[in-house]
Amino acid sequence: MSRDSAGIDFPDFCTMELPNHSLSDLFEQLGLPADAASIEAFVATHRPLPEGVAVADAPFWTPSQAQFLREEIREDADWAEVVDSLGALLSHQSGGG
């Protein structure tokens, strides 16, 4: 397990260098609660994404959130890596611990 800057523990497969933004920063950008407990609850509530569903296409985003996520991935912008990391978290089925 690894811990991000918000103090959230994530499986090692999700850890990567995020040059400019943390997962907490992304949640703030999306207008969502960005504390560790809120992020963990969000991931637990929305995981796993159905197979083949991109993170930006998940049904729980508002239109503006989905648009932001799509644009960041499409343009490989500076948020793209952390968006990919969130996608990996949401695609991974919980192992129970």
Order of alpha helices (4+ residues) and beta strands (2+ residues): beta-beta-alpha-alpha-alpha-alpha
